[in-house]
Amino acid sequence: SMGGYCTLSEIYMHLDSMHARYPNLINARQSLGSLTTQQGRQLFWVKISDHPEMDESENRILFTALHHAREPIGMQQMLFFMYYLLENYDSNPYIHQLIDTTEIFFIPCVNPDGYEYNRSTNPGGGGLWRKNRRSNAGSSFGIDLNRNYGIYQYWNSSNGGSSTSPSSDTYRGTSPFSEPETQAVMNFVNGRNLQVVQGAHTYGNYIIKPWAWQDPIPTPDDFKFNEYLDDMSKSNNY
C-alpha cells in the first residue's frame, strides 16, 4: 500500500494470517506488555518454533525492524523471511531442523507511531519521518529509538553517534530507556535468555556489529561477530 510496503494494519494482518495458516509453527501475536506508545499503540511479537505456544529450553533469537519509521524495507524483508521459514518447513531439512531446535522471535514494528505518521503524511509511500512521536520541549517531536537504549556510558557516549538536540533526527532522549517502546523491548529481552538479537535497518549495505557506539573498541565476542558477519555477507556482498 505504501509504495509497495505494508501499512501497520497490514503487518498485523500478515501475522494473523500466518498463525491461521501455520498454527503449529507460529503463535498468535502477543503484546510486549502493558506499556503503550505516546499515542496509545501496543507493540507485538510472534515466535516461530515447532512448539510456538510453549516456552522451550532451546536457543533463542530475536529479530526487530522499524525502529526508524522511514525504513520499511527492514520490516518487509522480515515478513518475507517469516513466510519463507513457514512455507519451507516441511520440504527443507535445514529449515525443519532450525525451527525444531530454535525459538525465533520477531518484533516487526518497534515504532508504530512514527510509521503511522508517515502513512498519514505520505499514504502512497516515501514518508521520511524517522523518530517516534514524543512531544519534546521546544515544540519538536520525536526520540530516535535506536539511540535510546543502553547503560549510561553507552547512551551518553560523545563520539557523535547521537544528538542532545530534540530537533535532531538522532536525538537520544532525556535518559536511557526514556521511551515506552525501548522499555517494552528491554522488558521482553530481560525475560528471555537470548543468544542473538539482530535489528534490521536500511541506511546502507552494511552489517554492523557491537560496539558501534565507539569504534574500534571490540566486545569480548568480537571474533565470533566477525565469523557471523563473514558468513552473512558471502552472498549479498555487504
Summary of the structure (lengths in Angstrom):
residues: 238
radius of gyration: 18.0
end to end distance: 28.4
largest distance: 56.6
contacts: 680
relative contact order: 0.16
helix: 33%
strand: 13%
